[in-house]
Amino acid sequence: MKRLISAGVLAFVLATPAYASEESKTWDASDEAKQFVQDTIVIGMLASPYGTGWTEYEQLHTYFQRARDNGITGHEMTLAAADMSFETLLEQHYHFRAAMAQFPENYLVVNETRDIEAAHIQGKTAVIWNSQTATILDGDLKKMALFKDMGIKSMILAYNDIFRTGTGQLSAQKGLDIGLTPWGKSVIDEMVRFGILLDLSHTGSKTANDAMDYMDENYPGVPYIFTHSVPAGLYKDEPGATPQGCYRNIPDDEAIRAANSGGYVAPTFTEWMMDGIWPEDISPKQAADMIDYYVKLIGVDHVGIATDDMFSTELVVQFAEANPTMYDDGGYMTDAFARGATGNGELAKIIAAITDDLWARGYSNEDLAKIYGGNKMRVFAQVWEGKPPEVFLQEYPERLRVRREMEELFFSR
């Protein structure tokens, strides 16, 4: 079997800072932008499971405290990725919860959208579980009810490789996309039954489009999403772009379909996926470019934000080496690492500066409130709670007013 990572590249990567997220750059921003972020519900994504991106509980406490200090309300958090089993899911869930149990006053596991609002008011971290694989079912669809009770709110069908549900993006780029399987359809049926969002990030185009067809035909009006996907169209003309683009990025037509379903697409501020650019620190302008690209493509009501944070580059490389078939990308990822793209734009350190950039482009506060969290909450309410978008949008202004009054009472004590 071909080795994924050469000794030279591996030596370079292991010589880079151990905690890529924690050592990413903090960008200057105006006091007005910092205050806007504090006042607004901001929902990002931490796609680092225990053992793959972090191993020490203190890493989580430091990361989430920095997020709270800078106005980040909550995060969609990955519990499993790749070929993880149900047992591995339980282990990862345990370590997240054990870490949070050390400071229970700082965390709120989300069951409905009002929990996100409560976390914002109380200055807690809203925890929204995501699974980047359906293999955690271990072939048993009845586990979906358990996942619902655990608080898993979204799930990806296939990650990079070929699975029982369908094909991930890396295998698809090699021409091996088998499409959505009968088992994959059964998984979607159970996700819809229990109000778990279908997340099409990392999913091969044939499998993704088959899944969208299946949703449109059988569950019209139920949205599907891309929780962390970079627009391929943004980088296709870069001088150093690869002919097929970064295999993690999605074509415009898939983003458009998600928006048409009522869902959203959240670009991830992750450097190695920025095909042909690979900066050592993604700039606020580059992050704003991703947001702006999607807003112009699918409209301001269907765009979110994500980061795909990884704490430890070393652990990511070790995980890739342990799963060489799944990460057999010809060295694309580690080549990007070798060029300096080892981290991401951590929201706590970059979102205020992004705010200044988007204001300069003409975005309103209402626009940014939608992008930073409002669009996600609308979709969450629809899928988790069965609340039609128009009902949520009617209720939300009053809920915002009440929330502001509660904030004033809470913080005046």
RAVEN-V110909 format. One line per field, one symbol per residue. ss: DSSP state (H for helix, E for strand, L for the rest). A space follows every 10 residues. Layout:
ss: ???
//
This chain:
ss: LLLLLLHHHH HHHHHLLLLL LLLLLLLLLL HHHHHHHHHL LLEEEELLLE LLLELLHHHH HHHHHHHHHL LLLEEEEEEE LLLLLHHHHH HHHHHHHHHH HLLHHHEEEL LLHHHHHHHH HHLLEEEEEE ELLLHHHLLL LLHHHHHHHH LEEEEELLLL LELLLLEEHH HHHLLLLLLL LHHHHHHHHH HHHLLLEEEL LLELHHHHHH HHHHHHHHLL LLLLEELLLL EHHHLLLLLL LLLLLLLLLE LHHHHHHHHH LLLLEEEELE HHHLLLLLLL LLLHHHHHHH HHHHHHHHLH HHEEEELLLL LLHHHHHHHH HHLLLLLLLL LHHHHHHHLL LLLELLHHHH HHHHHHHHHH LLLLHHHHHH HHHHHHHHHH HHHHHLLLHH HHHHHHHHHH HHHHHHHHHH HHL
//
